[in-house]
């Protein structure tokens, strides 16, 4: 979701990776930091703090939508979600949306990409 990802951009697509990591600074309030790093670079192209409540809600939604219970969302699961939320884009549009979110090009969305 955009809440968990902070918004997708085609400039992030391709050779990037997304990761969730504990916030730095010594305070363990359960929040995390979403970091997207372009391959070959050490500098993040996206950073966003995610509160513990946002992270918990995003995880619950991800787990609910992960109908195959493999820790990944594939295009079939993603398309099903779009229909459940009242969106019925053309198959090609759904595939294009999915491809934008699939930062590492693996063909599935892990939780950090979600």
N, C-alpha and C positions, 0 to 999 in steps of 0.2 A: 504494500500500500504506500501511498505517498507519505503517510504519517511515519511509517517505518523507514522509508527510503529517503525522504526529504525531497522528493521530486526527481524524476528521471530526465535525462537529457541525452540526445543522440550523440553529444560530444563525449559522453562517458562510455558509450557503446564500443565494443570491440575488445581491446586489450586492456581491460581494467579488472580489478578485483574488489569486492566489497567485504568488509569484516566488521563485526561488532566486538568491541573490547571495553573492559571496565574503564570508567572515567578515571583520569589521573588526578592527583591532588590530595590523596590521603583520606578523603571522605567517602565512606562506603554507604551510599544511600540507595544502592541498587540500580542507579542509572548507568547507562552505557553510552558509548560514542560510536556512531556509524562513520566509518572511514572508507572512502573509495580512492584507490590508488591506481594510476595509469601504469601499465606494465613498463618497466625500464626506468621508472621515476621513483624517487623516494618521497616526493612531495604529494600530499593528498590533493585531489581535485574536488573533493566534497568532504565536509566534516559537519556532523550534526549531533548535538546532545539529545539523547532519548531518555526520558524519565523512566523510573522503574514501573510506573503505572502504564505508560505508553508501551513499554517493552512487554509487559505482562499481557496486555490486551492484544498486541500484535501477534504474540506467540499463540495465544488462544485461537485467534482467527486463522492463523496459518495452519495450526494443527487441525482445526475443523475442516478447512478446505483441502488438506492433504489426505484425500480419500484413500490413497494407496498406502498411507502410513509409512512412507519411505524417507521422510524428512525433506522431500522435494516436491515442487509443483511442476507438473508437465503441462503442455499446451492443452491437453484434454481437461485437466482439472481447472486450469485458468479459464478456459472457455465456459465451463460449467458455472464458475463463480460469476462471470459476467452476466450469464443468463439469470442466475439467482438474484442479482442486485438490480435486475430490470433492464440491463443493457443487452442488446442483441446485435452486435456489430457483425458485418460480413466476416466470413472466415478469414479472408485475407487481412482485414483490419485487426481482428483479434490476434492473428499471428504476428503482425507488425508491432502491436502493443507488447506482446510477449517478448519479442526479439529485443525491443528497447530495454526491457527490464532485465533480460538475461545478460548481465554485464560480462560474464566470462565466456559466453558463447557455448555453454555446455548443453543447451537444449532443455534445461530445467532451471527452476528458480529455487535457490536455497533460502534460508530464513533471512540472511543479510540482504540478499537481492530483493526479497519481498518487501 
